[in-house]
Amino acid sequence: MSIFEIAEIFGIIAFALSGFYMAVREKLDLLGIFIAAFLTALGGGITRDTIADKMPYTFTHILPTFLVIGVIMAAVLLKLNRHDKLEQTTIFIVSDTLGLVSFAISGSLVGIDAGFNVFGIIMLGLITAVGGSCLRDMLLNKIPFFLVGEFYATVAIIVSLAMYILNEFNAMNFLSSVIVFAIGVALRLFAYYRKWKLPKLS
């Protein structure tokens, strides 16, 4: 299994759970929950592959669909929807962080494979990481989460840049990718609990 496939699986599972939580918080019906989970988990990857002129991974492999359905069923069976303030629970924060970093890695890998320059690689990593949640928030008539000042999308940019640097120095391998993943996760969680925010103009 390639680094890309591992990152995709981690990202899909994590963001499907994130989408499930957001749909429950907005009191969507069962169909709405499925749509929100699918958009969050798969929307960024579909957009990424379209930009890179590739057949979307989701449309050529059945695993992503099964993963999203499995996550929703497991969440319902475990009654995760009964938690108050779901977006503040540890499982939501961790799952969202894992999805963010995993998709930043898979997006940057697609950009590298497509021969994009550093800007293209970073943008593809960013789009993959936040594209699904952006589509979900637009569907729910909300301002996309990553635009309101949290140190969130910045983590995806840093991770994508790190993957570009690894590739430039021919240091891209499973171990170095795991290190980037661990640093990205640690950075996002540290920023969340320290309440880091980007500056805003008054």
C-alpha positions in Angstrom: 0.0 0.0 0.0 1.4 3.4 -1.0 1.8 6.5 1.1 -0.9 8.1 -0.9 -3.4 5.3 -0.3 -2.6 5.2 3.5 -3.1 9.0 3.7 -6.4 8.8 1.7 -7.8 6.1 4.0 -6.9 8.0 7.2 -8.3 11.2 5.7 -11.6 9.7 4.5 -12.3 8.0 7.9 -11.4 11.0 9.9 -13.4 13.5 7.8 -16.4 11.2 7.5 -16.6 11.3 11.3 -16.1 15.1 11.3 -18.9 15.4 8.7 -21.2 13.2 10.7 -20.7 15.3 13.8 -21.4 18.6 12.0 -24.5 17.1 10.4 -25.8 15.9 13.8 -25.1 19.3 15.3 -27.2 21.0 12.6 -30.0 18.4 13.2 -30.0 17.0 9.7 -32.0 13.9 8.8 -30.4 10.6 7.9 -30.0 11.5 4.2 -28.5 14.9 5.2 -26.0 13.2 7.5 -24.9 10.9 4.6 -24.5 13.8 2.2 -22.6 15.9 4.7 -20.3 13.0 5.6 -19.7 12.2 1.9 -19.0 15.8 1.0 -16.6 16.3 3.9 -14.7 13.1 3.3 -14.6 13.0 -0.5 -15.2 16.5 -1.8 -11.6 17.7 -1.4 -10.2 14.7 -3.1 -12.6 14.9 -6.1 -11.7 18.6 -6.5 -8.0 17.8 -6.3 -8.1 15.0 -8.9 -10.1 17.2 -11.2 -7.5 20.0 -11.1 -4.7 17.5 -11.6 -6.6 16.1 -14.7 -7.0 12.7 -13.1 -9.9 10.4 -12.8 -11.2 11.0 -9.2 -9.9 8.3 -6.9 -13.4 8.1 -5.4 -14.9 7.1 -8.7 -12.3 4.4 -9.6 -12.1 2.7 -6.2 -15.1 1.5 -4.1 -13.2 1.6 -0.8 -13.8 5.4 -0.1 -17.6 4.8 -0.3 -17.5 1.8 2.0 -15.3 3.7 4.4 -17.8 6.6 4.7 -20.8 4.3 5.1 -18.9 2.2 7.7 -17.9 5.3 9.7 -21.5 6.5 9.8 -22.9 3.1 10.8 -20.2 2.8 13.5 -21.0 6.3 14.8 -24.7 5.5 15.0 -24.1 2.2 16.7 -21.8 3.7 19.3 -24.3 6.6 19.8 -21.7 9.2 19.2 -24.5 11.6 18.1 -25.7 11.9 21.7 -22.8 14.0 22.9 -23.4 17.6 23.7 -21.2 20.2 22.0 -19.9 17.6 19.5 -17.4 20.0 17.9 -15.6 20.4 21.3 -15.2 16.7 22.0 -11.8 15.2 21.9 -12.8 12.6 19.3 -14.1 15.3 16.9 -11.0 17.5 17.3 -8.6 14.5 16.8 -10.5 13.1 13.9 -10.7 16.5 12.2 -6.9 17.0 12.7 -6.1 13.6 11.3 -8.2 14.3 8.3 -6.6 17.7 7.7 -3.0 16.4 7.8 -3.7 13.2 5.9 -5.4 15.0 3.1 -2.7 17.7 3.0 -0.2 14.9 2.4 -2.2 13.1 -0.2 -3.0 16.3 -2.0 0.7 17.3 -2.1 1.6 13.9 -3.4 -0.8 14.2 -6.3 0.7 17.6 -7.1 4.2 16.2 -7.0 3.1 13.4 -9.3 1.5 15.8 -11.7 4.7 17.8 -11.9 3.3 21.0 -10.3 5.5 23.7 -9.0 5.8 24.6 -5.3 2.7 26.8 -5.4 0.6 24.2 -7.2 1.7 21.5 -4.7 0.8 23.7 -1.7 -2.5 24.7 -3.2 -3.4 21.1 -4.1 -2.6 20.0 -0.6 -4.7 22.9 0.8 -7.6 22.2 -1.5 -7.6 18.5 -0.6 -7.4 19.3 3.1 -10.2 21.9 3.4 -12.2 21.4 0.2 -14.6 18.9 1.6 -15.3 20.8 4.8 -15.7 24.0 2.7 -18.4 22.3 0.5 -20.1 21.0 3.6 -20.2 24.4 5.3 -21.5 26.0 2.1 -24.3 23.4 2.0 -25.1 24.3 5.6 -25.1 28.0 4.8 -22.1 28.7 7.1 -18.9 30.6 6.6 -16.2 27.9 5.9 -14.5 27.0 9.1 -10.9 27.6 7.9 -11.7 31.2 6.9 -12.6 32.5 10.4 -9.1 32.8 11.9 -8.3 29.5 13.5 -4.7 28.1 12.9 -6.2 25.4 10.7 -5.6 25.8 6.9 -2.1 27.1 7.8 -1.2 23.6 9.1 -2.2 22.2 5.7 0.1 24.7 3.9 3.0 23.9 6.2 2.5 20.1 5.7 2.3 20.5 1.9 5.4 22.6 1.9 7.3 20.0 3.9 6.3 17.3 1.5 7.6 19.4 -1.4 10.9 19.9 0.4 11.2 16.2 1.0 10.7 15.5 -2.6 13.2 18.2 -3.7 15.9 16.6 -1.5 14.9 13.0 -2.6 14.1 12.2 1.0 10.5 11.1 0.3 9.8 7.8 1.9 7.4 6.2 4.4 9.3 7.2 7.5 9.8 10.8 6.5 6.1 11.0 5.5 5.1 9.6 8.9 7.3 12.2 10.6 5.7 15.0 8.6 2.3 13.6 9.6 3.1 13.4 13.3 4.5 17.0 13.3 1.4 18.3 11.4 -1.0 16.6 13.9 1.0 17.8 16.9 1.1 21.4 15.5 -2.6 21.5 14.9 -3.5 20.1 18.3 -1.1 22.4 20.0 -2.5 25.4 18.1 -6.1 24.3 19.0 -5.5 23.9 22.7 -3.3 27.1 22.9 -6.1 28.9 21.0 -3.8 30.2 18.3 -5.5 32.4 15.7 -4.3 34.3 12.7 -4.6 38.1 13.0 -7.7 39.9 11.7 -8.0 43.4 10.4 -10.3 45.7 12.4 
